[in-house]
């Protein structure tokens, strides 16, 4: 039998009333039920707690000791029931979030800021756009609360949860020969000799692109390695080359010289986007709240139909 506040309250009421029948009336229970609760308490403590007589009940020495402790515990419960509802339900603190450069989730930075401000105005959000390897190391070291990275790497000290499977698309300047047949997929082999502006070799997207070109039996013609989205937009608008990125990112290239976006085929390029959190450190309440909002935004992006080539990964 587990001692609980209900049985302690029943015992205290019996002592105060000096009568089981009077106590049962005040507790609005049957006297046999109250007697059973007292018997269970006596069995638990293995002591006689009340002496029953024709004139009522009186506590034994053990009963008086339990009565003293029970009063204290019941008073603390009363205080808690009064104070807890008065406590403001405010989630606050600083939360740092990393978003992998060029990932579909990177376009959710502004929606994330907006949603966090609406739902948790006392959370101070810090967003860092960087490489997955850098972000995962920051999460592992505790300098960042959570991050969205490419791939599903087994990294010591962090937990990885796949979020999205995203397809990569060719982004070409409107003056490029690749702009012809813009609605048709373009094969990797057809990109032989195309001037490409790609991430550095440490970026998972670059590794996927290199593997696809190798599979097609050609080498990519990389004229520049760019890891700044703003710089990449300017370079493509200036007709300095093409790139290969997720559609959600490509769709942010707007303006008078909006690029042509074409699906890449033979082979199709797909990358996994995952959330990364510390493995051996408890995630703070504010960070959990932000992670939940980010997961909601990812689901909304995947189901909106406004971002082609992405598919939500079911939680495992």
N, C-alpha and C positions, 0 to 999 in steps of 0.2 A: 504494500500500500504506500502511495506517495502522499506525504503531508502537503496540503495545499491551503490557500487562503480561505477557502470555503469551510473546510473542516476546522481550521483554527478559529474562524469567526463563530462557528457553532459552539465550540468548546468555551470560548470567552463569554458568549451569551448565556450558556448554561450556568457558568460560575456567577455571573452578574445577577441573574434572576434567582439563583439558588433553587431552581426548579426546572426539571426537564420539560414538563408540560407548559409552563409559562414561556420558557425559551422557545419551544417549538411553535407556539402561537405567534410570537414576535418574528420568528424566522419564516413563518408561513409554510411549515413542513409538518408532516405527521410525527408524533412523538417517537414511534418505533424507528423512523428514519434517523432522527436525532440520536437515539440510543445506539444505533448501529455505527454512526460516525464516531461517537465517543469510544465505543468498543474497538473500532479500527485504530484510533489514536493510541489506546492503551496497548493494543497488540504491537503497534509500530515501536513504541518506546519501551515496551515490556515492563510497564509499571502501572499500578493502579492510580488513576488520576482523580476519580471522584468517588466519594463514599455516599451511597444511596441509602436513604432512610424514609420513614413515613412522613417526616417533616420537610423533605427536599434533598438537596445534594450539597456536599461541602468538599472542597478540594483537598487532596492529600498534599504532603510536602512536594512530591513530584508534580502534582497538579498545579500547585502555586508557582513552582519554577517555570513550568510551561506557560502558565497564564501571564507571567511577567514578560517572557520573550514574545509571546503571541501579541500582546498589546503593542510592543515596539514594532513588530513586523507589520501589523495591521495599520498602525499610524503612518509608517513609511509608505505603505500602499496608498493610503488616503492622500498623502502629500503628492505622490507621483501622479495619481489620477487627477489632481488639481493642477499640477505644474506642467505636465507633459503637453496637454492640449494648448497651453498658453505659449509654448515654445514656437517661435517662428520657423516655418518649414522653408528655410533658406539654404539653397546650395550655392556655395561661394568658394572662390579660390582661383588660382592661375592654372590653366591647362595649356600645355604645348602639344601641337599636332603637326606631324610631318606629312606632306603630300608629295608622292613621287613625281618628279618632273615629267611632263608630257602624258601622264596617265589620265584616263577619263575622269577619275575622281578629282583631279586638280581643278576641273571647271566648277567643282562644288564649293570652292573656298568662300565665295561671296554668299551663296545660300547657307553655308554652315555658319558664317558670322551672323547672318540675319536671324536664323532659327535659334541660335544660342542666345542672342540678345533678347529675343521675344520670350523664350521659355525660362532662361536662367540669366537675368540681367546682372547678377552679382558675380558671374564667371568672367574672368579676364582671359580672353583667348589669344594665344600666340600661334601663328601658322608659319611653317617653314617649308619652302619648296626646294627639294634637294634630291640627290641620288638615293636609291633604296638602301645601298650598303651603308652610306653615311647615316641615314635615318635609323636603320636597325641598330647600328652601334650606339647611337644616342639613346635609343629606347633601352638597350641592354645596360648602358652605364647609368641610367636613371636621370639623364639630363633632358629627356623628352618623355612625355606620358604615353603617347601612342603615335603610330605612323601608318600610312598606307604606302605599301611598296610593291614593286613588281616581283612576280614569281612566288614560289612556295618553298623557299630555302629552309633547310634545317639549320637554324642559327642557335648556338648555345646561349641560354639566358633569356630567350624571347619565345612567345607563343604566336603562331601564325594561323590566321583564319581567312581562307580564300573568300573574296567578295564577288568579283566579277571575272568573266572571261571576255576579253575585248579583241575585236578584229582590227587589223591595221589597214590604213588606206593610203593611197598615193595622193599627195597634195602638190599640184603643179601650177606654175604661173599661167595666167590666161593666154600669154603669148607663146607658151611652150607647144611644140609639136604634139606633146602628150595630151593637150587640151582637146584634140580632135577625138571624136567618138567618146565624149566625156561621160556619157551614161553607161558605157560598156566597161567591164572589168579589164584590167591590163595584167598581162602575165609578167612574172619576174624576168623571164628571158627577154621580153620586149623592152626592159629597162637597161639593157646592155648599152653602155656609153652615155647614159643619162647622168648629167651632173647632179649629184645628190648632196644635200645638207643634212647630216645625220648626227645623232648624239655620239659621244666618245665611246671607245671600245669597252669601257667598264659598265656602260648602261645596258641593262637587259634587252631593251628594244634593239640596240645596235647588234647585240649578239644574235637575236632572232633574225634580223635582216641579213646579217652575214651568212648565217646558216642557210637561209632560203636561197641566196644567190649561189652559194656553194652547191646546193642541191640542184640548181638549174645549170650548173657547169660554167658560171661566169663570175667575175669579180665586180663588185660595185665600184663605180667611179665616184669616190667621195672627194669633193672639192673643198669641203669645210666641215669641221665638227663644231656644232653649236648646241649649247645646253641652256640657252635663254630663249624662252618663248617669244619675248618681245623682239629680240634680234632676229629670230627665225622668221617671224612675220614680215619684218622689214626686208629681209634678204629675198624672200619669195616674191614680195610685191615689186622688188626691183629687178625681178627676172634673173636672179643670180643662181637659181637652181630649184630643185624639187626636194621633197622630203616624204617620209612615210611615218604616219602617226595614227592614233585612234580617231575615229570620226568626230567624237565629241570635242576633241581639241581642234581638229581641222575646221569645224564649224564656227570656231571663234575668229577665223581669219576673214573678217568682213571688211567692206569698204568698196570704193570704186573699182579696185583691181582685185576683187575676190578671186581666189584660186579655184581651179577645177579639182574636184575630189573624185577619185576613181577607186573602186575595189581592186585589191591585188589578188591575183589568182595564180595557181600552178607554181608554187604552192600558196595556199591561203595562210596568212600570218596571224596568229592569235597569241595573246599574252594573258597571263593570270595576274589579277590585282588582289592583294591580300592586306588584311589589317594585322598590325604587329603591336603586341603589348608585352610588358615585362612578364617573365615567367616566375621569378622568385621574389617579386615585390608586389604587395597589395596595391591594386589600382585604386586611386582615390575616388570618392563619391563624385566630385565634379568631373573627373576624367571619364568615369563610367557614363555619366549623363551625356557628355560630348560624344563618346563612342556610340551611344545609342542613337543620337540624332544623326550622326554621320552614316550609320547603317541604314536608318530610315531614308535618308537622302539618296543613298546608293540604290535602294529598292525602288524608290520613286523614279530615279533616272532610268533604271533598267525597264520599268513597266510603262514609262511615259510614251514610248514610241517616237520620241524626239531625238533619240541618239541611236544611230544605226550601228549594228555590229557588236552590241554588248549583250551579255547574258548573265543574269544573277546566278551565282553558285550557291546551291542549297547548302544550308548549314549541316555539317557532318556530325 
